[in-house]
Amino acid sequence: MSFLKKVGDFLFGKDSDIFDDKGQIQHKLPKKKWDAWHQRTKVDPSYNWRNHTGITNSQHPKK
């Protein structure tokens, strides 16, 4: 990488490579990893984000 490229990235930010040609987010993870993540959310309810409602009274630190 050239010096000018590094300076340009520092000043103006790097180009993100998470978007496809249509502007949609495209995560570059292998299919096996995506399948394992998706299966985990179905099997274990603690990984399901829909089950989380925030801090409950029992989780709140005592003052």
Phi and psi in degrees as GROMACS dihedral restraints (atoms count N, CA, C in turn):
[ dihedral_restraints ]
;  ai    aj    ak    al  type     phi  dphi    fc
    3     4     5     6     1   -77.8    20    10
    4     5     6     7     1   161.9    20    10
    6     7     8     9     1   -62.2    20    10
    7     8     9    10     1   -43.4    20    10
    9    10    11    12     1   -64.4    20    10
   10    11    12    13     1   -35.5    20    10
   12    13    14    15     1   -64.1    20    10
   13    14    15    16     1   -42.8    20    10
   15    16    17    18     1   -63.4    20    10
   16    17    18    19     1   -42.7    20    10
   18    19    20    21     1   -65.5    20    10
   19    20    21    22     1   -42.9    20    10
   21    22    23    24     1   -62.3    20    10
   22    23    24    25     1   -41.9    20    10
   24    25    26    27     1   -63.9    20    10
   25    26    27    28     1   -37.5    20    10
   27    28    29    30     1   -67.2    20    10
   28    29    30    31     1   -44.1    20    10
   30    31    32    33     1   -76.2    20    10
   31    32    33    34     1   -40.3    20    10
   33    34    35    36     1  -113.3    20    10
   34    35    36    37     1    -2.7    20    10
   36    37    38    39     1    87.5    20    10
   37    38    39    40     1   156.1    20    10
   39    40    41    42     1   -84.4    20    10
   40    41    42    43     1   152.5    20    10
   42    43    44    45     1   -71.4    20    10
   43    44    45    46     1   130.7    20    10
   45    46    47    48     1   -78.6    20    10
   46    47    48    49     1   141.4    20    10
   48    49    50    51     1  -112.8    20    10
   49    50    51    52     1    27.0    20    10
   51    52    53    54     1   -99.3    20    10
   52    53    54    55     1    -0.7    20    10
   54    55    56    57     1  -104.7    20    10
   55    56    57    58     1   141.0    20    10
   57    58    59    60     1   -87.0    20    10
   58    59    60    61     1  -171.7    20    10
   60    61    62    63     1   -65.0    20    10
   61    62    63    64     1   -25.3    20    10
   63    64    65    66     1   -89.8    20    10
   64    65    66    67     1    -1.4    20    10
   66    67    68    69     1    87.5    20    10
   67    68    69    70     1     6.0    20    10
   69    70    71    72     1   -85.4    20    10
   70    71    72    73     1   149.9    20    10
   72    73    74    75     1   -71.2    20    10
   73    74    75    76     1   131.3    20    10
   75    76    77    78     1  -129.8    20    10
   76    77    78    79     1   105.4    20    10
   78    79    80    81     1   -79.7    20    10
   79    80    81    82     1   135.7    20    10
   81    82    83    84     1   -99.4    20    10
   82    83    84    85     1    64.1    20    10
   84    85    86    87     1  -111.4    20    10
   85    86    87    88     1   149.7    20    10
   87    88    89    90     1   -65.5    20    10
   88    89    90    91     1   152.3    20    10
   90    91    92    93     1   -57.9    20    10
   91    92    93    94     1   -36.8    20    10
   93    94    95    96     1   -61.0    20    10
   94    95    96    97     1   -40.2    20    10
   96    97    98    99     1   -68.5    20    10
   97    98    99   100     1   -41.9    20    10
   99   100   101   102     1   -61.9    20    10
  100   101   102   103     1   -44.1    20    10
  102   103   104   105     1   -63.0    20    10
  103   104   105   106     1   -40.8    20    10
  105   106   107   108     1   -64.4    20    10
  106   107   108   109     1   -41.0    20    10
  108   109   110   111     1   -64.6    20    10
  109   110   111   112     1   -45.3    20    10
  111   112   113   114     1   -65.0    20    10
  112   113   114   115     1   -40.2    20    10
  114   115   116   117     1   -65.8    20    10
  115   116   117   118     1   -38.0    20    10
  117   118   119   120     1   -61.3    20    10
  118   119   120   121     1   -38.8    20    10
  120   121   122   123     1   -69.8    20    10
  121   122   123   124     1   -24.3    20    10
  123   124   125   126     1   -83.1    20    10
  124   125   126   127     1   -37.1    20    10
  126   127   128   129     1   -81.3    20    10
  127   128   129   130     1   -46.8    20    10
  129   130   131   132     1  -105.3    20    10
  130   131   132   133     1   113.3    20    10
  132   133   134   135     1   -64.8    20    10
  133   134   135   136     1   -19.2    20    10
  135   136   137   138     1   -71.2    20    10
  136   137   138   139     1   -19.5    20    10
  138   139   140   141     1   -89.7    20    10
  139   140   141   142     1    -9.0    20    10
  141   142   143   144     1   -80.9    20    10
  142   143   144   145     1   116.2    20    10
  144   145   146   147     1   -64.8    20    10
  145   146   147   148     1   -22.7    20    10
  147   148   149   150     1   -70.5    20    10
  148   149   150   151     1   -19.6    20    10
  150   151   152   153     1   -84.0    20    10
  151   152   153   154     1   -10.2    20    10
  153   154   155   156     1   -93.6    20    10
  154   155   156   157     1   123.6    20    10
  156   157   158   159     1  -116.4    20    10
  157   158   159   160     1    12.1    20    10
  159   160   161   162     1   105.2    20    10
  160   161   162   163     1  -165.5    20    10
  162   163   164   165     1   -78.3    20    10
  163   164   165   166     1   128.4    20    10
  165   166   167   168     1   -94.2    20    10
  166   167   168   169     1   170.9    20    10
  168   169   170   171     1   -61.0    20    10
  169   170   171   172     1   -35.2    20    10
  171   172   173   174     1   -72.3    20    10
  172   173   174   175     1   -23.1    20    10
  174   175   176   177     1   -91.9    20    10
  175   176   177   178     1   -12.6    20    10
  177   178   179   180     1   -72.6    20    10
  178   179   180   181     1   132.9    20    10
  180   181   182   183     1   -66.2    20    10
  181   182   183   184     1   144.8    20    10
  183   184   185   186     1   -74.0    20    10
  184   185   186   187     1   143.7    20    10
